[in-house]
Amino acid sequence: MSGWRKTATGKARRALLAAALVGAPLWLGACAVLDPTAPNLYTLTPSGPADPTVPRADWQLLVETPVAGAGIDTPRIAVTRGVTAIDYFADVSWADRVPNLVQGLIVQSFENSGRIVAVGRDTVGLRADFVLKTDLRDFQAEFVTPTATFPDRVHVRIAAKLVSMPRRTIEAGETFEAIVPVSGRTFQDVVNAFNEALGTVEAALVQWALRNGNAVYRAGSGRTS
């Protein structure tokens, strides 16, 4: 349990760090410095086909890299015990910085929906009818039970805005959130919970953007410009 404590200093702190690095399980490694190139890398999966009742979109979409706070804008895998402190699992890492990882998965989720003519990252420089702006508010495992020795759940929350181009007007805004219990006591169970939570958010985000984009596009009888 000492790997989570914040108050140790001097020799005591060095002892805690050594214990976390050498003898503690992954979930006790919060005090250790995580090497972003650690060999244990993890990624997540995009959502699948959209609800068939969603009309096909004949417009083009660019997805911007999500905005994220410094605690999330990292390849490290975050875990929290409260709203004011953030730690990280030791010896593991996402395959990319979280905003880049999520951006790529959102693009793939739109592609997998089978309902849009063209979608890509904003860096590709293509002309688009809409830009999807997102703010990654939560992306962490969480302790809920005060006496817990393993995270209880994973929390993912994304605020989104659909912006028409080239006027750059906000056509719709919504927040998507999923909280998924961690079903076991291995780190793979934590990753599985991340995958389920993000997949739920991705699916809802994609269908929301398609429906709102279609409504705006059709009301304008073609390109939003």
WODADA-V654325 format. One record per residue. N is the residue number from 0. RES is the residue in three letters. OMEGA is omega in degrees with one decimal (999 if undefined). Layout:
((N/RES/OMEGA) (N/RES/OMEGA))
This chain:
((0/MET/-174.5) (1/SER/-177.9) (2/GLY/-178.8) (3/TRP/-171.4) (4/ARG/-176.4) (5/LYS/-167.1) (6/THR/-175.7) (7/ALA/178.8) (8/THR/173.7) (9/GLY/-177.4) (10/LYS/-178.8) (11/ALA/-179.8) (12/ARG/178.7) (13/ARG/177.8) (14/ALA/178.3) (15/LEU/179.7) (16/LEU/179.1) (17/ALA/179.7) (18/ALA/-178.7) (19/ALA/-176.9) (20/LEU/-171.0) (21/VAL/-168.5) (22/GLY/-172.4) (23/ALA/173.1) (24/PRO/-178.5) (25/LEU/-173.5) (26/TRP/174.4) (27/LEU/-171.3) (28/GLY/-173.0) (29/ALA/-176.9) (30/CYS/-178.2) (31/ALA/175.1) (32/VAL/-176.8) (33/LEU/174.2) (34/ASP/-178.9) (35/PRO/178.5) (36/THR/178.4) (37/ALA/-174.4) (38/PRO/-177.1) (39/ASN/-177.5) (40/LEU/-178.5) (41/TYR/174.0) (42/THR/-177.8) (43/LEU/-174.3) (44/THR/177.0) (45/PRO/175.2) (46/SER/-174.8) (47/GLY/-177.5) (48/PRO/179.0) (49/ALA/173.2) (50/ASP/-177.9) (51/PRO/177.5) (52/THR/177.7) (53/VAL/-179.6) (54/PRO/177.8) (55/ARG/179.8) (56/ALA/179.0) (57/ASP/179.9) (58/TRP/-176.1) (59/GLN/-174.5) (60/LEU/169.0) (61/LEU/-178.9) (62/VAL/177.9) (63/GLU/172.8) (64/THR/179.8) (65/PRO/169.6) (66/VAL/179.6) (67/ALA/174.9) (68/GLY/-176.5) (69/ALA/-179.4) (70/GLY/179.8) (71/ILE/-176.5) (72/ASP/-173.9) (73/THR/172.3) (74/PRO/-178.1) (75/ARG/-176.4) (76/ILE/-168.4) (77/ALA/174.7) (78/VAL/-176.7) (79/THR/172.1) (80/ARG/-179.4) (81/GLY/-173.9) (82/VAL/-174.3) (83/THR/-177.8) (84/ALA/178.3) (85/ILE/177.0) (86/ASP/-178.2) (87/TYR/173.6) (88/PHE/179.6) (89/ALA/170.3) (90/ASP/176.3) (91/VAL/-177.8) (92/SER/167.5) (93/TRP/-178.1) (94/ALA/179.2) (95/ASP/170.4) (96/ARG/-173.3) (97/VAL/179.4) (98/PRO/178.2) (99/ASN/178.8) (100/LEU/-177.8) (101/VAL/177.9) (102/GLN/179.9) (103/GLY/-179.6) (104/LEU/176.4) (105/ILE/177.2) (106/VAL/179.9) (107/GLN/179.0) (108/SER/174.4) (109/PHE/178.8) (110/GLU/-179.2) (111/ASN/-179.9) (112/SER/-177.8) (113/GLY/-172.9) (114/ARG/-176.5) (115/ILE/-175.1) (116/VAL/-178.1) (117/ALA/178.4) (118/VAL/178.5) (119/GLY/174.3) (120/ARG/-179.1) (121/ASP/-178.2) (122/THR/-177.7) (123/VAL/174.5) (124/GLY/179.3) (125/LEU/172.7) (126/ARG/-177.4) (127/ALA/175.3) (128/ASP/-179.8) (129/PHE/170.5) (130/VAL/176.5) (131/LEU/177.1) (132/LYS/-179.1) (133/THR/177.6) (134/ASP/-178.0) (135/LEU/-173.3) (136/ARG/-179.8) (137/ASP/175.5) (138/PHE/-173.6) (139/GLN/166.4) (140/ALA/-174.7) (141/GLU/165.9) (142/PHE/176.9) (143/VAL/178.7) (144/THR/-175.7) (145/PRO/-176.2) (146/THR/-176.0) (147/ALA/176.3) (148/THR/179.1) (149/PHE/-177.5) (150/PRO/-178.9) (151/ASP/-170.3) (152/ARG/173.1) (153/VAL/-174.8) (154/HIS/176.1) (155/VAL/178.9) (156/ARG/-178.6) (157/ILE/172.6) (158/ALA/-174.6) (159/ALA/173.0) (160/LYS/176.6) (161/LEU/-173.0) (162/VAL/178.5) (163/SER/-179.3) (164/MET/2.6) (165/PRO/-176.4) (166/ARG/-179.2) (167/ARG/175.6) (168/THR/178.7) (169/ILE/-178.0) (170/GLU/-179.1) (171/ALA/177.1) (172/GLY/-178.8) (173/GLU/175.3) (174/THR/-177.9) (175/PHE/-172.3) (176/GLU/174.4) (177/ALA/174.7) (178/ILE/-174.1) (179/VAL/177.6) (180/PRO/171.9) (181/VAL/-168.0) (182/SER/-178.8) (183/GLY/-175.4) (184/ARG/173.1) (185/THR/179.9) (186/PHE/177.0) (187/GLN/175.8) (188/ASP/176.3) (189/VAL/179.3) (190/VAL/178.5) (191/ASN/178.2) (192/ALA/174.0) (193/PHE/-176.9) (194/ASN/-180.0) (195/GLU/-178.5) (196/ALA/179.6) (197/LEU/178.1) (198/GLY/177.4) (199/THR/179.2) (200/VAL/179.6) (201/GLU/-177.5) (202/ALA/179.9) (203/ALA/179.6) (204/LEU/-179.0) (205/VAL/-177.4) (206/GLN/176.3) (207/TRP/-178.7) (208/ALA/179.1) (209/LEU/-178.7) (210/ARG/-178.0) (211/ASN/177.0) (212/GLY/178.0) (213/ASN/-178.9) (214/ALA/-179.7) (215/VAL/-176.9) (216/TYR/-178.9) (217/ARG/177.4) (218/ALA/177.6) (219/GLY/178.5) (220/SER/177.1) (221/GLY/-176.1) (222/ARG/-177.9) (223/THR/176.9) (224/SER/999))
